[in-house]
Amino acid sequence: MLKRYPPRKAIVISALFFGLIHLNPWQALPAFCIGLLLGWVFTKQILSFRDYYTCYQ
């Protein structure tokens, strides 16, 4: 999704799908929030790895 959409939009869309897949209203909102957090951590990790790799290449 990061190739098609900007990072924020991709994170929100994937977190929304992650929340909806649980099909339980009591789990959907916490799953959505966890999906946002995991998406944010993933993009920060990938971006920092790219920066590190390009600096020391």
PLY file of the C-alpha trace (Angstrom):
ply
format ascii 1.0
element vertex 57
property float x
property float y
property float z
element edge 56
property int vertex1
property int vertex2
end_header
0.00 0.00 0.00
2.92 2.34 0.57
3.65 2.33 -3.15
0.14 3.52 -4.02
-0.75 5.83 -1.14
1.08 8.23 1.16
2.13 6.64 4.47
-0.64 8.21 6.58
-3.41 7.10 4.25
-1.96 3.60 3.91
-1.70 3.24 7.70
-5.29 4.37 8.26
-6.67 2.08 5.55
-4.78 -0.97 6.79
-5.70 -0.22 10.41
-9.34 0.09 9.38
-9.23 -3.31 7.69
-7.45 -4.74 10.73
-10.22 -3.41 12.99
-13.05 -4.56 10.73
-11.71 -8.09 10.36
-12.40 -8.74 14.05
-16.18 -8.35 13.46
-16.80 -7.70 17.14
-17.66 -4.07 17.97
-15.90 -4.34 21.32
-12.69 -5.46 19.63
-12.87 -3.32 16.49
-11.91 0.01 18.04
-8.96 -1.30 20.09
-7.79 -3.33 17.06
-8.00 -0.19 14.92
-5.88 1.73 17.45
-3.34 -1.08 17.65
-3.25 -1.20 13.86
-2.49 2.52 13.75
0.31 2.07 16.27
1.82 -0.93 14.48
1.61 0.82 11.11
3.32 3.90 12.50
6.10 1.83 14.08
6.57 -0.14 10.87
6.90 2.95 8.67
9.29 4.62 11.11
11.39 1.46 11.25
11.51 1.12 7.45
12.31 4.80 6.94
15.07 4.77 9.56
16.53 1.58 8.00
16.55 3.23 4.58
18.28 6.31 5.97
20.84 4.19 7.78
21.47 2.01 4.75
21.89 4.92 2.33
24.23 6.82 4.69
26.59 3.91 5.17
26.45 2.41 1.71
0 1
1 2
2 3
3 4
4 5
5 6
6 7
7 8
8 9
9 10
10 11
11 12
12 13
13 14
14 15
15 16
16 17
17 18
18 19
19 20
20 21
21 22
22 23
23 24
24 25
25 26
26 27
27 28
28 29
29 30
30 31
31 32
32 33
33 34
34 35
35 36
36 37
37 38
38 39
39 40
40 41
41 42
42 43
43 44
44 45
45 46
46 47
47 48
48 49
49 50
50 51
51 52
52 53
53 54
54 55
55 56
